[in-house]
């Protein structure tokens, strides 16, 4: 009888023990990471999420200046097009400046842009503010992602840490629209641009924190690599597929943020106070998805996780395109896109580092160039909205997701 009880009870107990051991291992790994002064580096990812205010703030710009959807669709371009021009040059200069110094430079540019509309408010100064926000964010993403490599050497933990950075970025993306709404609620819709100096103050805080944190500078030859040599890396088929993967992933992210509130307005005639929940649902779901990725990517192959999530993302996007009778279901689908796409950027980024581990700065600059996808996809989406409505706009996002499915199953990297 005792033997029978042991047989029945011990297996479940053993399973619980195994799960408990895995949890302790993950906890222990992250405890070691925290001891490596990574907190201010990860905290800087919060500034990276400020670009995502373009979704809700573009609505206020459209109202304030009487712009069309096509014209408003170029607002994200003002932010994200700089990734195309700055990615490789800054990646090369980073060899001379150092990663940490480059991050601090990015924050200084962002701070300058965020305080400009407070001094002089006009459509021109708001455009310049978005441009400087984009330039600062481009430099930040080029330098901050590889800066994690200064404190983390294990490849799987680097992927997990990049995803942790995306969690913090997603939280920022969730908080950013709230800052815009805070400005409008306390100062009126006509003073929506007060959100800019608020974001500038937060950037200043994180910049000072990082500046005060000693981080060992990476070893670099200081050699400048030509634009041609950087793009020559794309002759590697795997890197080319990943490069385009970043391009279309950022397109999905920015376009979903951009269309979410407009979708609820056009389909259900939601008021400005109601439509704010659409981007909030998207960013909250993306935060949850990125948080799950931090832990699951320590146990699951990055490529396998990529494939599962991007297929699920395509499914919920198809539902969003063709099921327009229920507002709540639409919100769930918007959230689903955020949930399942949350870890894709960091996975693609880490896979590119694996392909050329000795050229991390150069690869970072090259891959960040592809973030310009956010500035290319949204104008196309805006034109589709004006010409043929919401379903046509969503089809632009679906085309991006279809490429990401090809990327997930087409790359050949051990992860």
C-alpha positions as a Markdown table, in Angstrom:
| # | Residue | x | y | z |
|---|---|---|---|---|
| 1 | Unk | 0.0 | 0.0 | 0.0 |
| 2 | Unk | 2.8 | 2.4 | 0.9 |
| 3 | Unk | 4.6 | 1.6 | -2.3 |
| 4 | Unk | 1.3 | 2.4 | -4.3 |
| 5 | Unk | 1.0 | 5.7 | -2.5 |
| 6 | Unk | 4.6 | 6.7 | -3.3 |
| 7 | Unk | 4.1 | 5.8 | -7.0 |
| 8 | Unk | 0.9 | 8.0 | -7.2 |
| 9 | Unk | 2.2 | 10.9 | -5.1 |
| 10 | Unk | 5.8 | 11.2 | -6.0 |
| 11 | Unk | 5.5 | 11.9 | -9.8 |
| 12 | Unk | 3.3 | 15.0 | -9.2 |
| 13 | Unk | 5.7 | 16.1 | -6.4 |
| 14 | Unk | 8.6 | 15.5 | -8.7 |
| 15 | Unk | 7.0 | 17.7 | -11.4 |
| 16 | Unk | 6.4 | 20.4 | -8.9 |
| 17 | Unk | 10.0 | 20.2 | -7.8 |
| 18 | Unk | 11.2 | 20.4 | -11.5 |
| 19 | Unk | 9.0 | 23.5 | -12.1 |
| 20 | Unk | 10.2 | 25.0 | -8.9 |
| 21 | Unk | 13.9 | 24.4 | -9.8 |
| 22 | Unk | 13.4 | 26.1 | -13.2 |
| 23 | Unk | 11.8 | 29.1 | -11.6 |
| 24 | Unk | 14.7 | 29.3 | -9.1 |
| 25 | Unk | 17.2 | 29.0 | -12.0 |
| 26 | Unk | 15.5 | 31.9 | -13.9 |
| 27 | Unk | 15.3 | 34.0 | -10.7 |
| 28 | Unk | 19.0 | 33.2 | -10.0 |
| 29 | Unk | 20.1 | 34.2 | -13.5 |
| 30 | Unk | 18.2 | 37.5 | -13.3 |
| 31 | Unk | 19.6 | 38.2 | -9.9 |
| 32 | Unk | 23.1 | 37.9 | -11.3 |
| 33 | Unk | 22.1 | 40.2 | -14.2 |
| 34 | Unk | 20.9 | 42.8 | -11.7 |
| 35 | Unk | 24.3 | 42.7 | -10.0 |
| 36 | Unk | 26.0 | 43.8 | -13.2 |
| 37 | Unk | 24.6 | 47.3 | -13.1 |
| 38 | Unk | 22.2 | 46.6 | -15.9 |
| 39 | Unk | 19.2 | 48.4 | -14.2 |
| 40 | Unk | 20.0 | 51.9 | -15.6 |
| 41 | Unk | 20.7 | 50.4 | -19.0 |
| 42 | Unk | 17.3 | 48.6 | -19.1 |
| 43 | Unk | 15.7 | 51.7 | -17.6 |
| 44 | Unk | 16.9 | 53.7 | -20.6 |
| 45 | Unk | 14.6 | 51.6 | -22.8 |
| 46 | Unk | 11.7 | 53.6 | -21.3 |
| 47 | Unk | 12.8 | 56.6 | -23.4 |
| 48 | Unk | 12.7 | 54.4 | -26.5 |
| 49 | Unk | 8.9 | 54.0 | -26.2 |
| 50 | Unk | 8.2 | 57.8 | -26.5 |
| 51 | Unk | 8.0 | 57.5 | -30.2 |
| 52 | Unk | 4.8 | 55.7 | -29.9 |
| 53 | Unk | 2.9 | 58.8 | -28.8 |
| 54 | Unk | 2.7 | 59.5 | -32.6 |
| 55 | Unk | -0.5 | 57.4 | -32.7 |
| 56 | Unk | -2.6 | 59.4 | -30.3 |
| 57 | Unk | -0.8 | 62.8 | -30.7 |
| 58 | Unk | -1.3 | 62.7 | -34.4 |
| 59 | Unk | -5.0 | 62.7 | -33.8 |
| 60 | Unk | -4.7 | 66.0 | -32.0 |
| 61 | Unk | -2.4 | 67.4 | -34.7 |
| 62 | Unk | -4.9 | 66.4 | -37.3 |
| 63 | Unk | -7.7 | 68.3 | -35.4 |
| 64 | Unk | -5.5 | 71.3 | -34.5 |
| 65 | Unk | -4.2 | 71.9 | -38.0 |
| 66 | Unk | -7.0 | 70.5 | -40.1 |
| 67 | Unk | -5.0 | 67.8 | -41.8 |
| 68 | Unk | -6.3 | 64.9 | -43.9 |
| 69 | Unk | -5.6 | 61.2 | -42.9 |
| 70 | Unk | -3.0 | 61.0 | -45.7 |
| 71 | Unk | -1.2 | 64.1 | -44.4 |
| 72 | Unk | -1.4 | 62.8 | -40.8 |
| 73 | Unk | 0.0 | 59.5 | -42.0 |
| 74 | Unk | 3.3 | 61.3 | -42.6 |
| 75 | Unk | 3.6 | 62.2 | -38.9 |
| 76 | Unk | 5.2 | 58.8 | -38.1 |
| 77 | Unk | 7.5 | 59.3 | -41.1 |
| 78 | Unk | 8.9 | 62.4 | -39.4 |
| 79 | Unk | 9.9 | 60.2 | -36.5 |
| 80 | Unk | 10.9 | 56.9 | -38.1 |
| 81 | Unk | 12.5 | 58.0 | -41.4 |
| 82 | Unk | 15.7 | 59.0 | -39.5 |
| 83 | Unk | 16.5 | 55.4 | -38.8 |
| 84 | Unk | 17.1 | 55.0 | -42.5 |
| 85 | Unk | 19.6 | 57.8 | -42.7 |
| 86 | Unk | 21.3 | 57.5 | -39.3 |
| 87 | Unk | 21.6 | 53.8 | -38.7 |
| 88 | Unk | 24.8 | 53.0 | -40.4 |
| 89 | Unk | 26.7 | 56.4 | -39.9 |
| 90 | Unk | 25.9 | 56.3 | -36.1 |
| 91 | Unk | 26.7 | 52.6 | -35.9 |
| 92 | Unk | 30.2 | 53.5 | -37.3 |
| 93 | Unk | 30.7 | 56.6 | -35.2 |
| 94 | Unk | 29.8 | 54.5 | -32.1 |
| 95 | Unk | 33.1 | 52.7 | -32.6 |
| 96 | Unk | 34.8 | 56.0 | -31.8 |
| 97 | Unk | 32.4 | 57.5 | -29.3 |
| 98 | Unk | 31.6 | 54.4 | -27.3 |
| 99 | Unk | 28.1 | 52.9 | -26.8 |
| 100 | Unk | 27.3 | 54.7 | -23.5 |
| 101 | Unk | 28.3 | 58.1 | -24.8 |
| 102 | Unk | 26.2 | 57.6 | -27.9 |
| 103 | Unk | 23.2 | 56.7 | -25.7 |
| 104 | Unk | 23.7 | 59.9 | -23.7 |
| 105 | Unk | 23.9 | 61.9 | -27.0 |
| 106 | Unk | 20.6 | 60.5 | -28.1 |
| 107 | Unk | 18.9 | 61.6 | -24.9 |
| 108 | Unk | 20.3 | 65.1 | -25.3 |
| 109 | Unk | 18.8 | 65.4 | -28.8 |
| 110 | Unk | 15.5 | 64.1 | -27.5 |
| 111 | Unk | 15.4 | 66.6 | -24.6 |
| 112 | Unk | 16.1 | 69.5 | -27.0 |
| 113 | Unk | 13.2 | 68.5 | -29.2 |
| 114 | Unk | 10.7 | 67.9 | -26.4 |
| 115 | Unk | 11.1 | 71.5 | -25.0 |
| 116 | Unk | 10.9 | 73.3 | -28.3 |
| 117 | Unk | 7.0 | 73.5 | -28.7 |
| 118 | Unk | 6.8 | 74.9 | -25.2 |
| 119 | Unk | 8.9 | 77.8 | -26.3 |
| 120 | Unk | 7.1 | 78.4 | -29.7 |
| 121 | Unk | 4.0 | 76.5 | -30.6 |
| 122 | Unk | 3.1 | 76.0 | -34.3 |
| 123 | Unk | 2.8 | 73.2 | -36.8 |
| 124 | Unk | 6.4 | 73.8 | -37.8 |
| 125 | Unk | 7.8 | 73.5 | -34.3 |
| 126 | Unk | 5.7 | 70.4 | -33.6 |
| 127 | Unk | 7.1 | 68.9 | -36.8 |
| 128 | Unk | 10.6 | 69.8 | -35.7 |
| 129 | Unk | 9.9 | 68.2 | -32.2 |
| 130 | Unk | 8.9 | 65.0 | -33.9 |
| 131 | Unk | 12.0 | 65.1 | -36.1 |
| 132 | Unk | 14.3 | 65.5 | -33.1 |
| 133 | Unk | 12.4 | 62.8 | -31.2 |
| 134 | Unk | 13.0 | 60.6 | -34.2 |
| 135 | Unk | 16.7 | 61.4 | -34.5 |
| 136 | Unk | 17.2 | 60.9 | -30.7 |
| 137 | Unk | 15.3 | 57.7 | -30.8 |
| 138 | Unk | 17.2 | 56.4 | -33.8 |
| 139 | Unk | 20.5 | 57.1 | -32.1 |
| 140 | Unk | 19.2 | 55.5 | -28.9 |
| 141 | Unk | 18.1 | 52.3 | -30.5 |
| 142 | Unk | 21.4 | 52.0 | -32.4 |
| 143 | Unk | 23.4 | 52.3 | -29.2 |
| 144 | Unk | 21.3 | 51.0 | -26.4 |
| 145 | Unk | 20.7 | 47.5 | -27.7 |
| 146 | Unk | 24.4 | 46.7 | -28.1 |
| 147 | Unk | 25.2 | 48.4 | -24.8 |
| 148 | Unk | 23.5 | 45.4 | -23.2 |
| 149 | Unk | 26.3 | 43.4 | -24.7 |
| 150 | Unk | 28.7 | 45.3 | -22.4 |
| 151 | Unk | 27.2 | 43.7 | -19.3 |
| 152 | Unk | 25.8 | 40.4 | -20.7 |
| 153 | Unk | 27.8 | 37.8 | -22.6 |
| 154 | Unk | 25.5 | 34.7 | -22.6 |
| 155 | Unk | 23.6 | 34.6 | -25.9 |
| 156 | Unk | 20.4 | 33.2 | -24.6 |
| 157 | Unk | 20.4 | 35.7 | -21.7 |
| 158 | Unk | 21.1 | 38.5 | -24.2 |
| 159 | Unk | 18.0 | 37.6 | -26.1 |
| 160 | Unk | 16.0 | 37.5 | -22.9 |
| 161 | Unk | 17.5 | 40.8 | -21.8 |
| 162 | Unk | 16.7 | 42.4 | -25.2 |
| 163 | Unk | 13.1 | 41.2 | -24.6 |
| 164 | Unk | 13.2 | 42.7 | -21.1 |
| 165 | Unk | 14.2 | 46.0 | -22.7 |
| 166 | Unk | 11.1 | 45.6 | -25.0 |
| 167 | Unk | 9.0 | 45.1 | -21.9 |
| 168 | Unk | 10.2 | 48.4 | -20.5 |
| 169 | Unk | 9.7 | 50.0 | -23.9 |
| 170 | Unk | 6.2 | 48.6 | -24.0 |
| 171 | Unk | 5.4 | 50.0 | -20.6 |
| 172 | Unk | 6.6 | 53.3 | -21.9 |
| 173 | Unk | 4.4 | 53.0 | -24.9 |
| 174 | Unk | 1.5 | 52.3 | -22.6 |
| 175 | Unk | 2.3 | 55.3 | -20.4 |
| 176 | Unk | 3.1 | 57.7 | -23.3 |
| 177 | Unk | -0.5 | 58.1 | -24.4 |
| 178 | Unk | -1.5 | 58.6 | -20.8 |
| 179 | Unk | 0.9 | 61.5 | -20.6 |
| 180 | Unk | -0.8 | 63.0 | -23.7 |
| 181 | Unk | -4.2 | 62.5 | -22.2 |
| 182 | Unk | -3.0 | 63.9 | -18.9 |
| 183 | Unk | -1.9 | 67.1 | -20.7 |
| 184 | Unk | -5.3 | 67.4 | -22.5 |
| 185 | Unk | -7.4 | 66.7 | -19.4 |
| 186 | Unk | -5.5 | 69.3 | -17.2 |
| 187 | Unk | -4.7 | 71.9 | -19.8 |
| 188 | Unk | -7.3 | 71.4 | -22.5 |
| 189 | Unk | -7.1 | 69.8 | -26.0 |
| 190 | Unk | -5.5 | 72.9 | -27.5 |
| 191 | Unk | -2.5 | 72.4 | -25.1 |
| 192 | Unk | -2.0 | 68.7 | -26.0 |
| 193 | Unk | 1.7 | 69.6 | -26.8 |
| 194 | Unk | 2.4 | 70.0 | -23.1 |
| 195 | Unk | 3.1 | 66.3 | -23.2 |
| 196 | Unk | 6.4 | 67.1 | -24.9 |
| 197 | Unk | 8.2 | 68.8 | -22.0 |
| 198 | Unk | 6.9 | 66.1 | -19.7 |
| 199 | Unk | 8.6 | 63.5 | -21.8 |
| 200 | Unk | 11.7 | 65.7 | -21.9 |
| 201 | Unk | 11.9 | 65.8 | -18.1 |
| 202 | Unk | 11.6 | 62.0 | -17.9 |
| 203 | Unk | 14.4 | 61.6 | -20.5 |
| 204 | Unk | 16.6 | 64.0 | -18.5 |
| 205 | Unk | 16.2 | 61.9 | -15.4 |
| 206 | Unk | 17.2 | 58.6 | -17.1 |
| 207 | Unk | 20.1 | 60.3 | -18.9 |
| 208 | Unk | 21.5 | 61.5 | -15.6 |
| 209 | Unk | 21.1 | 58.1 | -14.0 |
| 210 | Unk | 22.9 | 56.4 | -16.8 |
| 211 | Unk | 25.7 | 59.0 | -16.9 |
| 212 | Unk | 26.3 | 58.4 | -13.2 |
| 213 | Unk | 26.6 | 54.6 | -13.7 |
| 214 | Unk | 30.1 | 53.3 | -14.5 |
| 215 | Unk | 30.0 | 50.8 | -17.4 |
| 216 | Unk | 33.2 | 49.4 | -18.8 |
| 217 | Unk | 33.7 | 50.6 | -22.4 |
| 218 | Unk | 33.7 | 47.9 | -25.1 |
| 219 | Unk | 36.9 | 47.1 | -27.0 |
| 220 | Unk | 36.9 | 48.7 | -30.4 |
| 221 | Unk | 39.4 | 49.4 | -33.0 |
| 222 | Unk | 37.8 | 52.8 | -33.7 |
| 223 | Unk | 37.9 | 52.0 | -37.4 |
| 224 | Unk | 35.2 | 53.7 | -39.5 |
| 225 | Unk | 33.4 | 51.4 | -41.9 |
| 226 | Unk | 32.1 | 52.8 | -45.2 |
| 227 | Unk | 28.4 | 52.8 | -46.1 |
| 228 | Unk | 29.1 | 50.4 | -48.9 |
| 229 | Unk | 30.8 | 47.9 | -46.7 |
| 230 | Unk | 28.0 | 48.0 | -44.2 |
| 231 | Unk | 25.4 | 47.3 | -46.9 |
| 232 | Unk | 27.6 | 44.7 | -48.3 |
| 233 | Unk | 26.8 | 42.6 | -45.2 |
| 234 | Unk | 23.3 | 42.2 | -46.7 |
| 235 | Unk | 24.8 | 39.9 | -49.3 |
| 236 | Unk | 24.5 | 37.4 | -46.5 |
| 237 | Unk | 21.0 | 36.0 | -47.3 |
| 238 | Unk | 20.1 | 35.3 | -43.7 |
| 239 | Unk | 21.0 | 38.9 | -42.6 |
| 240 | Unk | 19.0 | 40.3 | -45.5 |
| 241 | Unk | 15.9 | 38.3 | -44.5 |
| 242 | Unk | 16.4 | 39.5 | -40.9 |
| 243 | Unk | 16.9 | 43.1 | -42.0 |
| 244 | Unk | 13.6 | 43.1 | -43.9 |
| 245 | Unk | 12.1 | 41.4 | -40.9 |
| 246 | Unk | 12.9 | 44.4 | -38.7 |
| 247 | Unk | 11.5 | 46.7 | -41.5 |
| 248 | Unk | 8.2 | 45.0 | -41.6 |
| 249 | Unk | 7.9 | 44.3 | -37.9 |
| 250 | Unk | 8.3 | 48.0 | -37.0 |
| 251 | Unk | 5.8 | 48.6 | -39.8 |
| 252 | Unk | 3.3 | 46.3 | -38.1 |
| 253 | Unk | 3.9 | 47.9 | -34.7 |
| 254 | Unk | 3.6 | 51.6 | -35.7 |
| 255 | Unk | 0.8 | 50.9 | -38.2 |
| 256 | Unk | -1.3 | 49.0 | -35.6 |
| 257 | Unk | -0.8 | 51.8 | -33.1 |
| 258 | Unk | -1.7 | 54.4 | -35.7 |
| 259 | Unk | -4.9 | 52.6 | -37.0 |
| 260 | Unk | -6.3 | 51.3 | -33.7 |
| 261 | Unk | -8.1 | 54.5 | -32.6 |
| 262 | Unk | -9.1 | 55.4 | -36.2 |
| 263 | Unk | -10.6 | 51.9 | -36.6 |
| 264 | Unk | -12.8 | 52.3 | -33.6 |
| 265 | Unk | -13.9 | 55.8 | -34.8 |
| 266 | Unk | -14.7 | 54.7 | -38.3 |
| 267 | Unk | -16.4 | 51.4 | -37.5 |
| 268 | Unk | -18.3 | 52.4 | -34.3 |
| 269 | Unk | -18.2 | 56.2 | -34.2 |
| 270 | Unk | -16.4 | 56.2 | -30.8 |
| 271 | Unk | -15.8 | 59.6 | -29.3 |
| 272 | Unk | -12.2 | 61.0 | -28.7 |
| 273 | Unk | -12.5 | 60.0 | -25.0 |
| 274 | Unk | -13.5 | 56.4 | -26.0 |
| 275 | Unk | -11.0 | 55.8 | -28.8 |
| 276 | Unk | -8.1 | 56.3 | -26.4 |
| 277 | Unk | -8.7 | 52.8 | -25.1 |
| 278 | Unk | -7.7 | 51.2 | -28.4 |
| 279 | Unk | -4.0 | 52.1 | -28.3 |
| 280 | Unk | -4.0 | 51.4 | -24.6 |
| 281 | Unk | -5.3 | 47.9 | -25.2 |
| 282 | Unk | -2.6 | 47.4 | -27.8 |
| 283 | Unk | 0.3 | 48.6 | -25.7 |
| 284 | Unk | -0.9 | 46.8 | -22.6 |
| 285 | Unk | -1.1 | 43.5 | -24.5 |
| 286 | Unk | 2.3 | 44.2 | -26.0 |
| 287 | Unk | 3.7 | 44.7 | -22.5 |
| 288 | Unk | 2.2 | 41.4 | -21.4 |
| 289 | Unk | 3.6 | 39.6 | -24.5 |
| 290 | Unk | 7.1 | 41.1 | -24.0 |
| 291 | Unk | 7.0 | 40.2 | -20.3 |
| 292 | Unk | 6.1 | 36.6 | -21.1 |
| 293 | Unk | 8.9 | 36.5 | -23.7 |
| 294 | Unk | 11.5 | 37.4 | -21.1 |
| 295 | Unk | 10.9 | 34.2 | -19.3 |
| 296 | Unk | 9.8 | 31.9 | -22.1 |
| 297 | Unk | 12.8 | 32.7 | -24.2 |
| 298 | Unk | 15.1 | 31.3 | -21.6 |
| 299 | Unk | 13.5 | 27.9 | -22.1 |
| 300 | Unk | 12.2 | 27.9 | -25.7 |
| 301 | Unk | 14.2 | 28.3 | -28.9 |
| 302 | Unk | 14.0 | 31.9 | -30.2 |
| 303 | Unk | 13.0 | 30.7 | -33.7 |
| 304 | Unk | 10.3 | 28.4 | -32.4 |
| 305 | Unk | 8.9 | 31.1 | -30.3 |
| 306 | Unk | 9.0 | 33.5 | -33.3 |
| 307 | Unk | 7.1 | 31.0 | -35.5 |
| 308 | Unk | 4.4 | 30.3 | -33.0 |
| 309 | Unk | 3.7 | 34.0 | -32.3 |
| 310 | Unk | 3.8 | 35.3 | -35.8 |
| 311 | Unk | 1.3 | 32.7 | -37.0 |
| 312 | Unk | -1.0 | 33.6 | -34.1 |
| 313 | Unk | -0.6 | 37.3 | -35.0 |
| 314 | Unk | -1.7 | 36.7 | -38.6 |
| 315 | Unk | -4.8 | 34.8 | -37.3 |
| 316 | Unk | -6.0 | 37.6 | -35.0 |
| 317 | Unk | -5.3 | 40.2 | -37.8 |
| 318 | Unk | -7.5 | 38.3 | -40.2 |
| 319 | Unk | -10.2 | 38.3 | -37.6 |
| 320 | Unk | -9.8 | 42.0 | -37.1 |
| 321 | Unk | -10.2 | 42.6 | -40.9 |
| 322 | Unk | -13.4 | 40.7 | -41.4 |
| 323 | Unk | -15.3 | 40.7 | -38.1 |
| 324 | Unk | -16.5 | 44.3 | -37.6 |
| 325 | Unk | -19.8 | 43.7 | -35.8 |
| 326 | Unk | -18.5 | 43.7 | -32.2 |
| 327 | Unk | -16.4 | 46.5 | -30.8 |
| 328 | Unk | -15.1 | 44.4 | -27.9 |
| 329 | Unk | -14.0 | 41.6 | -30.3 |
| 330 | Unk | -12.2 | 44.2 | -32.3 |
| 331 | Unk | -10.4 | 45.5 | -29.2 |
| 332 | Unk | -9.4 | 41.9 | -28.3 |
| 333 | Unk | -7.9 | 41.4 | -31.8 |
| 334 | Unk | -6.0 | 44.7 | -31.6 |
| 335 | Unk | -4.6 | 43.4 | -28.3 |
| 336 | Unk | -3.8 | 40.1 | -29.9 |
| 337 | Unk | -1.6 | 41.7 | -32.5 |
| 338 | Unk | 0.3 | 43.4 | -29.7 |
| 339 | Unk | 0.5 | 40.3 | -27.6 |
| 340 | Unk | 1.8 | 38.0 | -30.3 |
| 341 | Unk | 4.2 | 40.5 | -32.0 |
| 342 | Unk | 5.7 | 41.8 | -28.7 |
| 343 | Unk | 8.9 | 39.7 | -28.8 |
| 344 | Unk | 9.5 | 39.5 | -32.6 |
| 345 | Unk | 11.7 | 42.6 | -32.8 |
| 346 | Unk | 14.1 | 41.5 | -30.1 |
| 347 | Unk | 14.3 | 38.0 | -31.5 |
| 348 | Unk | 15.2 | 39.2 | -35.0 |
| 349 | Unk | 17.7 | 41.6 | -33.5 |
| 350 | Unk | 19.4 | 38.9 | -31.4 |
| 351 | Unk | 19.5 | 36.5 | -34.4 |
| 352 | Unk | 21.3 | 39.1 | -36.4 |
| 353 | Unk | 24.0 | 39.4 | -33.6 |
| 354 | Unk | 24.4 | 35.6 | -33.7 |
| 355 | Unk | 25.1 | 35.8 | -37.5 |
| 356 | Unk | 27.9 | 38.3 | -37.0 |
| 357 | Unk | 28.9 | 38.3 | -33.3 |
| 358 | Unk | 32.2 | 40.2 | -33.9 |
| 359 | Unk | 30.5 | 43.1 | -35.7 |
| 360 | Unk | 27.8 | 44.0 | -33.2 |
| 361 | Unk | 28.1 | 47.8 | -33.6 |
| 362 | Unk | 28.0 | 47.6 | -37.3 |
| 363 | Unk | 25.1 | 45.1 | -37.3 |
| 364 | Unk | 23.2 | 47.3 | -34.9 |
| 365 | Unk | 23.5 | 50.3 | -37.1 |
| 366 | Unk | 22.5 | 48.3 | -40.2 |
| 367 | Unk | 19.5 | 46.7 | -38.5 |
| 368 | Unk | 18.3 | 49.9 | -37.0 |
| 369 | Unk | 18.2 | 51.4 | -40.5 |
| 370 | Unk | 15.4 | 49.0 | -41.1 |
| 371 | Unk | 13.3 | 50.7 | -38.4 |
| 372 | Unk | 12.5 | 53.2 | -41.2 |
| 373 | Unk | 9.7 | 50.7 | -42.0 |
| 374 | Unk | 7.6 | 52.5 | -39.5 |
| 375 | Unk | 7.9 | 55.6 | -41.6 |
| 376 | Unk | 7.1 | 53.8 | -44.9 |
| 377 | Unk | 4.2 | 51.6 | -43.9 |
| 378 | Unk | 2.0 | 54.2 | -42.2 |
| 379 | Unk | 1.7 | 56.6 | -45.1 |
| 380 | Unk | 0.6 | 53.7 | -47.3 |
| 381 | Unk | -1.9 | 52.7 | -44.6 |
| 382 | Unk | -3.1 | 56.3 | -44.4 |
| 383 | Unk | -3.7 | 56.4 | -48.2 |
| 384 | Unk | -5.5 | 53.0 | -48.0 |
| 385 | Unk | -7.7 | 54.4 | -45.3 |
| 386 | Unk | -8.6 | 57.5 | -47.4 |
| 387 | Unk | -9.2 | 55.5 | -50.6 |
| 388 | Unk | -10.9 | 52.3 | -49.4 |
| 389 | Unk | -11.5 | 52.3 | -45.7 |
| 390 | Unk | -10.4 | 50.3 | -42.6 |
| 391 | Unk | -10.2 | 46.8 | -44.2 |
| 392 | Unk | -7.8 | 48.1 | -46.9 |
| 393 | Unk | -5.7 | 49.7 | -44.2 |
| 394 | Unk | -5.5 | 46.5 | -42.2 |
| 395 | Unk | -4.5 | 44.6 | -45.4 |
| 396 | Unk | -1.3 | 46.7 | -45.5 |
| 397 | Unk | -0.5 | 45.4 | -42.0 |
| 398 | Unk | -1.3 | 41.9 | -43.1 |
| 399 | Unk | 1.1 | 42.0 | -46.0 |
| 400 | Unk | 3.9 | 42.9 | -43.4 |
| 401 | Unk | 2.9 | 40.0 | -41.2 |
| 402 | Unk | 3.0 | 37.6 | -44.2 |
| 403 | Unk | 6.6 | 38.6 | -44.8 |
| 404 | Unk | 7.4 | 38.0 | -41.1 |
| 405 | Unk | 6.0 | 34.5 | -41.5 |
| 406 | Unk | 8.4 | 33.9 | -44.3 |
| 407 | Unk | 11.2 | 35.4 | -42.2 |
| 408 | Unk | 10.4 | 33.1 | -39.3 |
| 409 | Unk | 10.5 | 29.9 | -41.4 |
| 410 | Unk | 13.1 | 31.1 | -43.8 |
| 411 | Unk | 16.1 | 31.9 | -41.6 |
| 412 | Unk | 18.6 | 29.1 | -40.7 |
| 413 | Unk | 20.2 | 30.0 | -37.4 |
| 414 | Unk | 20.9 | 27.8 | -34.4 |
| 415 | Unk | 19.2 | 29.6 | -31.4 |
